[in-house]
Amino acid sequence: MSQHKHVLSITDFQDTQHNTTFVIFSVYDDILGKYFEGEVKFLGGRPYGDIIHEERSSLSTECRQFVQETLLEKYNNMEFH
């Protein structure tokens, strides 16, 4: 289990008519000791965006996984509708 304390805050979200959900958020990466802002879009129930992309993200690997898992959980719990 992680000993790091990453913090994710949802800033805004929007559903489109094309079954796409955009989520804007900020996250504190406890490993890097920095705040980041990002946006992902959910398409077909999956999150996409550079901030959670394995090769393009500026987040630490652990924080990137935390963000992806947390957003997916919130999406599946219908928190963005």
C-alpha positions in Angstrom: 0.0 0.0 0.0 1.2 3.5 -0.8 2.7 5.7 1.9 2.4 8.8 -0.3 -0.6 11.1 0.1 -1.7 12.3 -3.3 -4.6 14.7 -3.4 -7.1 15.0 -6.3 -9.6 17.8 -6.6 -12.2 18.0 -9.3 -12.5 21.5 -10.7 -15.2 21.0 -13.3 -16.8 18.5 -15.6 -19.0 18.5 -18.6 -21.0 15.9 -20.6 -21.4 16.4 -24.3 -24.1 15.3 -26.6 -21.6 12.8 -28.1 -21.4 10.6 -24.9 -18.0 12.2 -24.0 -17.3 13.6 -20.5 -14.5 16.1 -19.9 -13.1 16.4 -16.4 -10.8 19.2 -15.2 -8.9 18.6 -12.0 -5.9 19.5 -9.9 -3.7 17.0 -8.2 -0.9 17.2 -5.7 1.8 14.7 -6.5 3.3 13.8 -3.1 6.4 12.1 -4.7 7.3 15.2 -6.7 6.0 17.7 -4.1 4.1 19.7 -6.8 0.6 20.6 -7.9 -0.6 19.9 -11.4 -3.7 20.8 -13.3 -5.1 18.5 -16.0 -8.0 17.5 -18.1 -9.1 14.1 -19.2 -11.9 13.0 -21.5 -13.9 9.8 -21.0 -14.8 8.1 -24.2 -16.5 4.8 -24.1 -16.0 4.7 -20.3 -12.2 5.0 -20.5 -10.1 8.1 -19.5 -7.8 9.7 -22.1 -5.4 12.6 -21.7 -1.7 13.5 -21.7 -1.6 13.9 -17.9 -2.5 10.2 -17.4 -0.6 8.9 -20.5 2.2 6.5 -19.6 4.8 8.3 -21.7 3.6 11.9 -21.8 2.6 12.5 -18.2 4.6 14.9 -15.9 3.2 13.1 -12.9 5.2 10.4 -11.0 4.2 6.9 -12.0 2.4 6.3 -8.7 0.5 9.6 -8.9 -0.5 9.0 -12.5 -2.0 5.6 -11.6 -3.7 7.2 -8.5 -5.3 9.8 -10.8 -6.4 7.3 -13.4 -7.9 4.9 -10.8 -9.6 7.7 -8.8 -11.2 9.3 -11.9 -12.3 6.0 -13.3 -13.9 5.1 -9.9 -15.7 8.5 -9.8 -16.8 8.0 -13.4 -18.2 4.5 -12.7 -20.0 5.9 -9.6 -21.8 8.4 -11.9 -20.2 11.4 -10.1 -19.7 13.2 -13.5 -23.3 13.1 -14.6 
